Amino acid sequence: MTDTTTATAATRGRLSALDRGLPLWIGLAMVGGILLGRFVPGLTDALAAMEVAGISIPIALGLLIMMYPVLAKVRYDKVASVTGDKKLLVSSLVLNWVVGPALMFTLAWAFLPDLPEYRTGLIIVGLARCIAMVVIWNDLACGDREAAAVLVAINSVFQVLAFSLLGYFYLTVLPGWLGLDTQGLDVSAGQIALNVLVFLGIPLVAGFASRAIGERARGREWYEERFLPRIGPWALYGLLFTIVLLFALQGEAVTSNPLDVVRIALPLLVYFAVMWGLGMLLGAALRLGYARTVTLAFTAAGNNFELAIAVAIGTFGATSGEALAGVVGPLIEVPVLVGLVYVSLWCARWFPDGPAVTGTAASEAPQPIDAPQRIKESR
């Protein structure tokens, strides 16, 4: 057995059961959510009723629990080094706001020319760039945590400014130019800003405050060696809780329309794979290094399904085809991006600065460090 294989096996032996079985737990959470939504009377109505200003309180709680530990681990004193990396920032903006929406528009029309409601729903998914769950995938793939924080912050600003305009362009203007069917999209910048504030602003402020207060009171060594390992597992707990809720809310819709779900899933599969692949290839070509290449790839591939679902339901109704397309987004995104975490770690062997141990789904430092120490910190 090679040294890398030996190290990988030894490291896996120290991983928690939750980390080792991540794909299984996510799969069970998805299935469990669908079954709850399908067979527990009144559950979906009760969950749907717990909304304030179009935002589901239970889902918001799950996402906050998920994102806080990761954002508390960010070393905010290193963020300046990310903002100075023009190659990374420009590449991310191009992939997220030029390539991503255009690719989803193309795939939606190519795969669903006869299903306008699903097609519109997919285009909305393509416009909602990821600002939440991507921090988990990036962390698991040993990406640059500081870079991820900066990129999701930039995406949040562009989301408020550009979402409605791009929706009008891709649903009304561009189809008109091409002689295709047109559709409208009525969503306010205020609603998008509220979505960004809840799903990114609150955990970002909490994470920054935790590090500032913790390091000032007890020092960086205590904060990183004692406090962070205690809150770390809550990121995955929040992830699993959110997945159960999402699929419980739409369990009946998914199980009642299996063939429609398959048709919607196909362009989504292509989209996530192509966007991640473009990010990896572009990062490698620009010599960004493994950590920032992975961050570029996952921030390009991920989508803000919370916003997409909220917009689809608010504009077209909870039982619309557009809403179903939005729901299928995380149904496909979650397992695909978990799989791409492992593919990323496998690809690390071709990066000189890649993690010392590949094939594991745990990381706690933005830069490549000794792998056993990385895993020790993550427990």
C-alpha positions, -999 to 999 in steps of 0.1 A, spaced: 0 0 0 14 35 -9 21 61 17 -9 81 6 -32 52 8 -19 43 43 -23 79 55 -58 80 40 -68 48 58 -53 60 91 -70 94 88 -104 79 80 -100 58 112 -101 90 132 -130 106 114 -164 107 133 -191 84 121 -210 114 108 -180 124 86 -173 89 73 -209 83 64 -217 117 49 -232 105 16 -253 79 35 -266 104 60 -275 129 33 -292 101 13 -312 91 44 -321 127 51 -335 131 16 -355 99 17 -366 106 53 -378 141 43 -397 128 13 -414 101 34 -423 125 61 -438 149 36 -457 121 18 -471 102 47 -473 125 78 -507 142 76 -506 180 80 -468 182 83 -462 201 50 -491 225 58 -476 231 93 -441 238 78 -455 260 51 -474 280 76 -442 289 95 -431 317 71 -424 353 76 -421 376 46 -418 346 23 -390 330 43 -395 296 60 -384 300 96 -375 263 101 -354 263 69 -337 296 78 -329 281 113 -313 250 97 -292 271 73 -281 294 101 -270 264 122 -252 250 91 -234 281 81 -224 296 114 -196 271 123 -180 274 89 -180 312 89 -168 312 125 -137 293 112 -128 320 86 -97 339 94 -110 374 85 -76 389 88 -66 370 56 -96 382 36 -75 410 21 -53 385 3 -84 372 -15 -97 406 -25 -64 412 -42 -66 381 -63 -81 396 -94 -79 364 -114 -101 346 -89 -126 374 -85 -130 381 -122 -132 344 -130 -159 339 -104 -180 368 -116 -178 356 -152 -187 320 -143 -215 330 -120 -232 359 -138 -224 352 -175 -217 315 -181 -241 301 -154 -273 318 -165 -266 314 -202 -258 277 -197 -290 270 -178 -311 289 -204 -296 268 -231 -301 235 -212 -336 244 -202 -347 250 -238 -327 220 -251 -342 195 -227 -376 210 -220 -388 227 -252 -424 214 -247 -427 221 -209 -426 259 -204 -434 259 -167 -405 236 -159 -382 254 -183 -390 287 -166 -383 272 -132 -349 259 -143 -339 293 -157 -348 309 -123 -326 283 -106 -297 293 -129 -301 329 -119 -300 323 -82 -263 320 -75 -252 302 -44 -246 321 -11 -252 295 15 -247 257 12 -216 262 -10 -196 270 22 -202 234 33 -191 217 0 -161 240 -2 -150 231 33 -154 194 28 -133 196 -4 -105 215 14 -112 247 -4 -100 282 6 -124 292 33 -115 329 32 -120 329 -6 -154 313 -3 -165 339 22 -155 367 -2 -170 351 -32 -204 344 -16 -204 380 -3 -198 393 -39 -225 369 -52 -250 383 -26 -244 419 -38 -248 409 -75 -279 389 -66 -297 419 -52 -287 441 -81 -289 417 -111 -314 389 -103 -345 408 -116 -327 423 -146 -313 389 -157 -347 373 -151 -363 398 -174 -335 393 -200 -336 355 -200 -373 350 -198 -385 379 -219 -359 397 -240 -336 369 -252 -365 345 -261 -381 373 -280 -349 379 -300 -348 341 -308 -384 339 -317 -392 317 -287 -420 318 -261 -416 346 -235 -424 347 -198 -424 374 -172 -408 375 -137 -421 398 -110 -398 398 -80 -387 428 -59 -351 437 -51 -363 440 -15 -373 404 -13 -340 393 -27 -321 415 -3 -341 400 26 -332 365 14 -295 375 13 -296 391 48 -311 361 64 -292 333 47 -258 351 45 -257 383 66 -268 368 99 -243 339 100 -215 360 85 -219 386 113 -222 359 139 -191 342 126 -170 374 125 -181 384 160 -173 350 174 -138 351 162 -132 387 172 -146 382 207 -131 347 212 -96 357 201 -97 389 221 -109 371 253 -90 338 252 -65 340 223 -63 324 189 -49 291 202 -79 285 225 -104 297 198 -91 273 171 -81 243 193 -109 244 218 -139 264 206 -140 255 169 -139 217 173 -169 220 196 -191 239 172 -177 222 140 -201 192 139 -231 215 141 -225 225 104 -234 190 93 -263 187 118 -277 219 103 -272 206 68 -290 173 75 -318 192 93 -323 215 63 -323 187 38 -350 168 58 -372 200 59 -367 208 22 -377 174 11 -406 171 36 -421 203 22 -421 189 -13 -423 151 -7 -458 148 -22 -449 168 -53 -418 148 -60 -434 114 -55 -465 123 -75 -446 134 -106 -416 110 -109 -413 112 -147 -415 150 -146 -388 150 -119 -365 129 -142 -370 153 -171 -361 182 -149 -332 164 -133 -314 157 -166 -305 193 -175 -296 199 -138 -271 170 -138 -255 184 -169 -254 219 -155 -238 211 -122 -212 189 -138 -203 214 -165 -201 244 -142 -179 225 -117 -157 212 -145 -153 247 -160 -144 261 -126 -117 234 -121 -103 238 -156 -102 276 -154 -86 276 -119 -60 251 -130 -53 271 -162 -49 303 -142 -27 285 -116 -49 295 -87 -37 265 -66 -59 236 -54 -77 254 -26 -89 284 -46 -95 263 -77 -119 242 -57 -136 273 -43 -140 287 -77 -156 254 -90 -181 250 -61 -192 286 -60 -198 284 -98 -217 251 -96 -239 258 -65 -272 276 -66 -293 295 -41 -322 271 -41 -338 289 -12 -342 320 -33 -352 301 -65 -380 282 -47 -392 314 -29 -393 333 -62 -411 305 -81 -437 300 -54 -442 338 -49 -446 345 -86 -463 313 -100 -478 296 -69 -468 267 -47 -484 240 -69 -469 254 -102 -445 236 -125 -420 264 -118 -421 257 -81 -416 219 -88 -385 227 -109 -371 248 -81 -377 219 -56 -359 194 -79 -329 217 -78 -317 207 -43 -329 171 -50 -302 169 -76 -277 194 -63 -271 179 -29 -260 144 -40 -242 156 -71 -221 182 -52 -214 157 -24 -201 134 -51 -180 163 -66 -164 168 -32 -149 134 -35 -139 140 -71 -122 172 -61 -102 154 -34 -93 128 -59 -81 155 -84 -59 170 -57 -31 146 -67 -25 168 -98 -21 200 -79 13 206 -63 -3 223 -33 -32 198 -30 -41 183 4 -16 157 16 -44 132 20 -71 128 -7 -103 108 -6 -116 122 27 -144 146 33 -131 168 61 -110 199 61 -104 227 85 -77 249 70 -79 271 39 -43 263 29 -28 228 25 -14 216 58 -5 183 74 -35 161 68 -37 144 101 -37 178 119 -64 189 95 -86 160 104 -78 163 141 -90 199 141 -123 189 124 -134 165 150 
